[in-house]
Amino acid sequence: MDYYSRMINGDIPINSIEKITLISGNN
């Protein structure tokens, strides 16, 4: 899950909708 953490933290490019989905726990 480190990959998701890095995306949320901005280390890996990710669009806003995907980021919101991940933070919402729908990963």
C-alpha positions as CSV (number, residue, x, y, z in Angstrom):
1,M,0.0,0.0,0.0
2,D,3.1,2.2,0.0
3,Y,2.3,2.9,-3.6
4,Y,-1.0,4.4,-2.8
5,S,0.5,6.4,0.1
6,R,3.1,7.9,-2.3
7,M,0.4,8.8,-4.8
8,I,-1.7,10.5,-2.1
9,N,1.4,12.4,-0.9
10,G,2.1,13.6,-4.4
11,D,5.3,11.5,-5.1
12,I,3.6,9.7,-7.9
13,P,1.4,11.7,-10.4
14,I,-2.3,11.1,-10.0
15,N,-5.4,13.0,-11.0
16,S,-7.7,14.6,-8.5
17,I,-10.6,12.2,-8.9
18,E,-8.4,9.1,-8.3
19,K,-6.8,10.8,-5.3
20,I,-10.2,11.5,-3.8
21,T,-11.2,7.9,-4.5
22,L,-8.1,6.6,-2.7
23,I,-8.5,8.9,0.3
24,S,-12.2,7.8,0.5
25,G,-11.0,4.2,0.9
26,N,-12.4,3.0,-2.3
27,N,-9.1,1.6,-3.5
